Amino acid sequence: MDLGQAAPVVDGIGRTTLYGHCLDITPRNRTEAVLSDTEERFRSVVANIPGVVYRCAYDATWTVQFMSGQIEDLVGYRRATSSTTRFAATTRSSIPTISPT
């Protein structure tokens, strides 16, 4: 029997009852709403930064895991191409960063 379904069960003296499973998904829905809000705020921040936001894996080729769309405006590479991966991997030390300290 699937979650959220019920099946009739007849006992020894002929009484019918329902047997089923129920799960309160309210906490899951709240968590998903918070996650969705957090993702939307992150996307808004990244979209409004006057520069490129990227994330690379700490591996031998510095594999790009995320690159904001501003990369095309800055250097002319589309973020979905392998050129972007090579750009980020070969020039990562020359990209200026701003630190709050």
N, C-alpha and C positions, 0 to 999 in steps of 0.2 A: 504494500500500500504506500502510495506517495504521500509526502508531507502536504498537509492541507486537505486531505481527503478523509472521509469517514466511511466505514462499512458497517452494515447492520449485523448484530450478533444476537442470536436467540439462545436464551439460557435453557436449563433443563425443564422448567415449568412453563415455557412458552413466552416469557417476557422478552421483548425486543429492545435492545439498547444499541447505541452507536459506539463504535470503537474507532478511534482516530488519533491523529497527532496534530498538535498545534504549536506554533512557534511564534513568539512575539518578536517581530523584526524592528520594533521602534528604535532600539539602540543602534542597530545597523544603519537605519535610515538617517538618524542624527549624525552618525559618523560620516556617512557619505555626503551629507549636506555640508558639513564642516570642511571635508576634503575638497569638495567642489569649490567652495568659497575661497579656500586657501590657494588652490590652483589658479583661480580667476585673478586673485590679487597678484600672484607671482607673474602671470602672463602680462598683466597690466604694467607692472613695474618694469619687466624686461622690454616690453614694447615701447616704453617711454624713456628709456635710458639712451642718451645721445652717443651711442657707441655699440660695440659688439659684446654680447655676453656669450661665453662658450664654456663647455666643460669637456675635459679630456680624461681618458683613462690613464692611470699610471702604469703604462706598459712601454715596450720598446719603441713603438711608433706613435705614441701619444694619440691613440684612437679617439676621434671626436665623438662624444656621446650626445652633445647638444650644441647647437649654434643658432644664435638669434638671426632673424631675417635681415638685420642691419648690415650683415657682412657684405651683401651685394652693393649697398650704397657706399660702403667704405672702400672696398677693393675690387668690386666688379665680379666676384665669384658668386655663383648661386650656392646656397647652403646645402642643396641636395646632391652636389657633384663631388666626385672624388678629388677635384682640385681644391675644394674647401678643406678636406682632410689633410692634403699635402701642405696647404698654406698654413693651417694651424700647427701642424707638426714641425714645419721647418722654420717658422717665424715666431714661435711662442715666446722666445726670449727677447724679441725685439718689440713686442706689443707693450705699450706703456700701460701701467696699472696705477690706479689711484688708491691710496691707503688712507684711512681716517686717522692714522697715528703719525 
